[in-house]
Amino acid sequence: MKTTYSPSQSQNLKNLESLLFLTDEPDEHLYINIANAIVAYGEQVLPFLREKLEKTTDGFHANRLENLISTIERHSLMDRLNSWHDKREDDLLEPYFILSKYMYPKADWTGIGFQIVMMIEQVEKELNYNLTPLEQVRILNHIIYDINRFKGDKVAVGNQDYYYVNKLLETHVGNPFSLGMLYCIVAERLNLPIYPVLLPHHFVLAYCKKTRHFPQLEDVLFYINPFNNGIVLTRRDIRSYLNQLNIKSELKYFEPTRNTSVIRNIFNMELRV
C-alpha cells in the first residue's frame, strides 16, 4: 500500500532529502548549518541517515553521518530523561531502562522487565510491613542474593558494561552501582523508604524513617551495602571508608540522594534540575 503525504509533509520530506543530499558538503562552515538543520528533524531522520551510511564508501562522509546519528540519538535520550524528571522522578526503573536501552537497543527488554517484576513479587510474598526495618532488609537480601543469586564482583567494578541492567540480569554479577540500582528499584516498587547514597567510587543505600518530605540525614536509620550482599552499615562505617580514601567527610556522603542526581552524576547526564 502506497504511503500518502499531505502537501506540508511532502514539502518537509523534500527539504529533508535536500539536506541529506548535502551531507558531503566540502565547506565546513556551510556543513555546520546543514547538520544543525538535519538534527532539528529529530528521530524521524535516523532511518534515512542509517540507509545513507550503509551506502557510502567515503570514510569522511561516513564519519559525518555517524556523528549526526550519535547526536540525534543523544538528544532523544536527553528528551526522554528530562520528561522522566519532569513527570515521574520517583520511578528509578524508567531512567535505568532508558539508559540501558540506549546502550544496548537489541537486548531482550521484555524479558528483563519480567525478571524484575518476578523479583518484586517474590519479595512481596514474604514481606510484612509490621516487621522492623532490619527484618525487612533481611527479606530483601534473601530474595536478591540467596534466591536470585546476584553478587558483587570486582571484575564488574571497572567494566562499563556492568553498569547497565541488561548485563546485570544476564550475568547476575554487578558493581556497587548496578546492584544498588536494582535494590533501590525493588524497594521503591514496594514502598520501602530506601534511598541511594553516592560515595566516592561506591554506592550505598540508606534505610530512612518515612516522612512527608524527602529524607534528610536525621531520618537515616542505617545504611546498606548492595555490593556486599546487603550488609548493614553505620555512619561510622561510612566515615571509616572515607578516611581510608583520605577524603573529608561531607554531608552529601551521608544523606539520601534524589534519583535525578544519581542519574546525572553516574552517567554524566546534563539533566534539568
C-alpha positions as CSV (number, residue, x, y, z in Angstrom):
1,M,0.0,0.0,0.0
2,K,1.4,3.4,-1.1
3,T,2.1,5.9,1.7
4,T,0.4,9.3,1.0
5,Y,1.6,12.6,2.4
6,S,-0.1,15.9,2.9
7,P,1.3,18.9,1.0
8,S,3.1,20.2,4.1
9,Q,4.5,16.7,4.8
10,S,5.6,16.3,1.2
11,Q,7.4,19.6,1.3
12,N,9.0,18.7,4.6
13,L,10.2,15.4,3.1
14,K,11.7,17.2,0.1
15,N,13.5,19.6,2.4
16,L,14.9,16.7,4.3
17,E,16.0,14.9,1.2
18,S,17.8,18.1,0.0
19,L,19.6,18.4,3.3
20,L,20.7,14.7,3.3
21,F,22.0,15.2,-0.3
22,L,24.3,17.9,1.1
23,T,25.9,15.9,3.9
24,D,29.1,15.6,1.9
25,E,29.3,19.4,1.5
26,P,33.1,20.2,1.5
27,D,32.7,23.7,3.0
28,E,32.8,23.1,6.8
29,H,31.0,26.3,7.6
30,L,28.1,25.5,5.3
31,Y,28.0,22.0,6.6
32,I,27.5,23.1,10.2
33,N,24.3,24.8,9.2
34,I,23.2,21.7,7.2
35,A,24.0,19.4,10.1
36,N,22.0,21.6,12.6
37,A,19.0,21.6,10.3
38,I,19.1,17.8,10.0
39,V,19.5,17.4,13.8
40,A,16.4,19.6,14.2
41,Y,14.3,16.9,12.5
42,G,14.9,14.6,15.4
43,E,14.5,10.8,15.5
44,Q,12.4,10.7,12.2
45,V,15.6,11.3,10.2
46,L,17.5,8.3,11.7
47,P,16.3,5.7,9.2
48,F,17.4,7.9,6.3
49,L,20.8,8.6,7.9
50,R,21.4,4.9,8.5
51,E,20.4,4.0,5.0
52,K,22.8,6.6,3.6
53,L,25.6,5.4,5.9
54,E,25.2,1.8,4.6
55,K,25.6,3.0,1.0
56,T,28.5,5.5,1.4
57,T,32.1,4.3,0.7
58,D,33.7,7.5,1.6
59,G,35.3,7.4,5.1
60,F,35.0,11.2,5.7
61,H,31.3,11.2,4.7
62,A,30.6,8.1,6.8
63,N,32.2,9.8,9.9
64,R,29.8,12.8,9.4
65,L,26.8,10.5,9.2
66,E,27.8,8.6,12.3
67,N,28.2,11.8,14.2
68,L,24.8,13.0,13.1
69,I,23.2,9.7,14.2
70,S,25.0,9.8,17.5
71,T,24.0,13.5,18.1
72,I,20.3,12.8,17.3
73,E,20.2,9.7,19.5
74,R,21.7,11.6,22.4
75,H,19.3,14.5,22.0
76,S,16.4,11.9,22.0
77,L,17.9,10.3,25.1
78,M,18.1,13.6,26.9
79,D,14.5,14.4,26.0
80,R,13.3,11.1,27.4
81,L,15.3,11.6,30.6
82,N,14.1,15.1,31.1
83,S,10.5,14.0,30.5
84,W,11.0,11.4,33.3
85,H,12.5,14.1,35.6
86,D,9.6,16.4,35.0
87,K,6.8,13.8,35.5
88,R,8.0,10.7,37.2
89,E,11.1,11.4,39.2
90,D,10.2,8.9,41.9
91,D,10.4,6.0,39.4
92,L,14.1,5.0,39.2
93,L,13.4,2.0,36.9
94,E,12.4,4.2,34.0
95,P,15.6,6.1,33.5
96,Y,17.7,3.0,34.2
97,F,15.8,1.2,31.3
98,I,16.1,4.3,29.1
99,L,19.9,4.5,29.6
100,S,20.4,0.7,29.2
101,K,18.3,0.6,26.0
102,Y,20.3,3.5,24.6
103,M,23.5,1.4,25.1
104,Y,22.0,-2.0,24.2
105,P,19.0,-1.5,21.8
106,K,18.9,-5.2,20.8
107,A,18.6,-6.6,24.4
108,D,15.5,-8.5,25.4
109,W,13.7,-5.8,27.2
110,T,10.5,-7.7,27.7
111,G,12.5,-10.5,29.4
112,I,14.4,-8.0,31.6
113,G,11.2,-6.3,32.7
114,F,9.7,-9.7,33.5
115,Q,12.7,-10.7,35.7
116,I,12.4,-7.5,37.8
117,V,8.6,-7.9,38.2
118,M,9.1,-11.5,39.3
119,M,11.7,-10.5,41.9
120,I,9.4,-7.8,43.3
121,E,6.6,-10.4,43.6
122,Q,9.0,-12.7,45.4
123,V,9.8,-10.1,48.0
124,E,6.1,-9.1,48.3
125,K,5.1,-12.6,49.2
126,E,7.4,-12.7,52.2
127,L,7.3,-9.0,53.2
128,N,5.3,-7.9,56.2
129,Y,5.1,-4.2,56.8
130,N,4.8,-4.8,60.5
131,L,8.4,-6.2,60.5
132,T,11.2,-4.0,61.7
133,P,13.4,-2.2,59.1
134,L,16.2,-4.7,59.7
135,E,13.8,-7.7,59.3
136,Q,12.6,-6.2,56.0
137,V,16.1,-5.8,54.7
138,R,16.9,-9.4,55.6
139,I,14.0,-10.5,53.4
140,L,15.2,-8.2,50.5
141,N,18.7,-9.7,50.9
142,H,17.4,-13.2,51.0
143,I,15.5,-12.8,47.7
144,I,18.1,-10.8,45.9
145,Y,21.3,-12.5,47.0
146,D,20.2,-16.0,48.1
147,I,17.3,-16.9,45.9
148,N,18.2,-14.9,42.7
149,R,22.0,-15.3,43.3
150,F,23.0,-11.7,42.5
151,K,26.5,-10.9,43.7
152,G,29.1,-8.2,43.5
153,D,32.4,-8.9,41.8
154,K,35.5,-6.8,41.4
155,V,35.6,-7.7,37.7
156,A,32.4,-5.6,37.3
157,V,33.7,-2.5,39.0
158,G,35.9,-1.3,36.2
159,N,33.8,-2.6,33.4
160,Q,31.3,-0.1,32.0
161,D,29.0,-2.9,30.7
162,Y,28.1,-3.9,34.2
163,Y,26.6,-0.5,34.9
164,Y,23.5,-1.5,32.8
165,V,20.5,-3.5,33.9
166,N,20.6,-6.0,31.0
167,K,24.2,-7.1,31.8
168,L,23.3,-7.4,35.5
169,L,20.3,-9.6,34.8
170,E,22.1,-11.6,32.2
171,T,25.1,-12.5,34.4
172,H,23.7,-11.9,37.9
173,V,27.0,-10.1,38.6
174,G,27.2,-6.4,39.3
175,N,29.1,-3.5,40.7
176,P,28.0,-1.3,43.5
177,F,26.0,1.0,41.2
178,S,24.1,-1.7,39.3
179,L,23.3,-3.8,42.4
180,G,22.4,-0.6,44.2
181,M,20.0,0.5,41.4
182,L,18.4,-3.0,41.4
183,Y,18.0,-3.0,45.2
184,C,16.5,0.6,45.1
185,I,14.1,-0.3,42.3
186,V,12.7,-3.3,44.1
187,A,12.4,-1.4,47.4
188,E,10.8,1.6,45.6
189,R,8.1,-0.6,44.0
190,L,7.3,-2.0,47.4
191,N,7.1,1.5,49.0
192,L,10.1,0.8,51.3
193,P,12.0,4.0,52.3
194,I,15.3,3.0,50.9
195,Y,17.3,5.7,49.0
196,P,20.6,5.9,47.2
197,V,23.7,7.5,48.8
198,L,26.5,8.5,46.5
199,L,30.0,7.9,47.8
200,P,33.3,8.3,46.0
201,H,33.9,5.1,43.9
202,H,31.0,3.5,45.8
203,F,27.2,3.4,46.0
204,V,25.3,2.5,49.2
205,L,21.7,2.8,50.3
206,A,20.0,4.4,53.3
207,Y,17.0,3.0,55.1
208,C,15.1,6.0,56.4
209,K,12.2,6.9,58.5
210,K,9.0,7.5,56.5
211,T,8.5,11.3,56.2
212,R,6.3,13.6,54.2
213,H,9.4,15.4,52.9
214,F,12.5,14.0,51.1
215,P,14.5,12.3,53.9
216,Q,17.5,14.2,55.4
217,L,20.5,12.9,57.4
218,E,18.5,12.8,60.7
219,D,16.0,10.5,59.0
220,V,18.5,7.8,58.2
221,L,18.2,4.7,60.4
222,F,21.1,2.7,58.8
223,Y,22.9,2.1,55.6
224,I,23.0,-0.9,53.3
225,N,25.9,-2.1,51.1
226,P,24.4,-3.7,48.0
227,F,27.8,-4.8,46.7
228,N,28.4,-7.0,49.8
229,N,25.1,-9.0,50.0
230,G,23.2,-6.1,51.6
231,I,25.2,-6.0,54.7
232,V,24.1,-3.2,57.1
233,L,26.4,-0.3,57.7
234,T,26.5,2.5,60.2
235,R,27.6,6.2,59.9
236,R,30.9,5.2,61.5
237,D,31.4,2.7,58.7
238,I,30.9,5.4,56.1
239,R,33.3,7.7,57.9
240,S,35.9,4.9,58.1
241,Y,35.6,4.3,54.3
242,L,36.1,8.0,53.6
243,N,39.1,8.1,55.9
244,Q,40.7,5.1,54.0
245,L,40.5,7.2,50.9
246,N,41.7,10.3,52.6
247,I,38.5,12.1,51.7
248,K,37.0,14.7,54.1
249,S,33.6,13.7,55.5
250,E,30.8,15.9,54.0
251,L,27.1,15.8,54.4
252,K,26.5,14.7,50.9
253,Y,28.2,11.4,51.6
254,F,25.8,10.5,54.4
255,E,22.4,11.8,53.3
256,P,20.0,10.3,50.8
257,T,20.4,11.4,47.2
258,R,17.5,12.2,44.8
259,N,17.0,10.0,41.8
260,T,17.8,12.8,39.3
261,S,21.2,13.4,41.0
262,V,22.0,9.7,40.8
263,I,21.4,9.5,37.1
264,R,23.1,12.8,36.4
265,N,26.2,12.0,38.5
266,I,26.8,8.4,37.5
267,F,26.1,8.9,33.8
268,N,27.3,12.5,33.5
269,M,23.9,13.5,32.1
270,E,23.1,17.2,31.8
271,L,19.6,16.8,33.2
272,R,17.4,19.8,34.0
273,V,17.2,20.3,37.8
